[in-house]
Amino acid sequence: MEHAPIVVHRISPSGGRRVTLRIGDHDTALGTAHNDADVIEFLRRAEVPDPGEAVLGVAPGLVEWQGDAPHVYEAEPADTDVP
């Protein structure tokens, strides 16, 4: 099954999301993003054309947001109410 060439993975327990870029059959880790600006910068450094448009959804199908809502980088705090 094909997936988008740019994958923003699920939120890490410590916060942030790993970003990978698929080139051919190889996935390259670009870094851990803590906001959309980080993702855009990683893609700019990887010479992806129009990285802002890819991240903000203007160029659909380029970015796959896995496991969590798009543009969210921190896990919801655990319910700390103890009975």
N, C-alpha and C positions, 0 to 999 in steps of 0.2 A: 504494500500500500504506500503510495506517495504521500509525503507530507510537505508542508510549506518549507521553503529553503531556510527560513529564519524561525527558530523555536525559542519561545520564552517559557521556560519550564516552571513547574509549580513552585510556590513560595517555600523557601527553606525555613525550618523551625527557628533559626536565628534571624530571619528576615532576608529580604532580597530574593532575586530570581536569577538562576543561571541562564545565560543566553548562548545559543549555539547557531552556527551557520553551516548549512549542508552545501558542500561543493562536490559534485559527482556523487560518489558513494561514501564520502568521508564527512563526518561531523567535526567541526572545529569549535572548541569552546572559546568564546569571546570575552567572558567575564561574568561577574555577578552584578546585576543592576538593582539599584534601590529606588529608581524612578525612571520615567520615560526618557529624560535627558541622558541618563547613562546608556540606555539601549540605543538611542540615536547616535551617541558618540562612538559606541562599539561598532556600529554599522558604518559610520563615516570612516573610521580607521581601517575597516575591512574593505573600503572602497565600494560599498553598496550604493548605487545611484539613488538619490532622493530618500535618504534614510528617514527623515521626518515624515514624509508621506507614507512610508511603509509602516511606521510605528503608529501613526495616528489614524490609520485605516483608509487613507485616500487611495492607496494602491492595494485593493483587496487580494487576499490569497497569498501574500508574501510572508505574513507573520502568523504563526500558530501559537496561541496562548494556551498552555496546558495546565489543567488541574485547578485553576483559580480564575477569577474574573480578570479580564484585561485591565491593565493600568493599575493594578493593585500589587503592592510589593511587601506589605507587612501582614503577618497572620493576625487573625482576630484574637484578641486576648482571651485566654481561658476564663471560664466563669469561676470567679474566686469566691462566690458565696458558698460558705460551708455551713450546713445545717447544725 
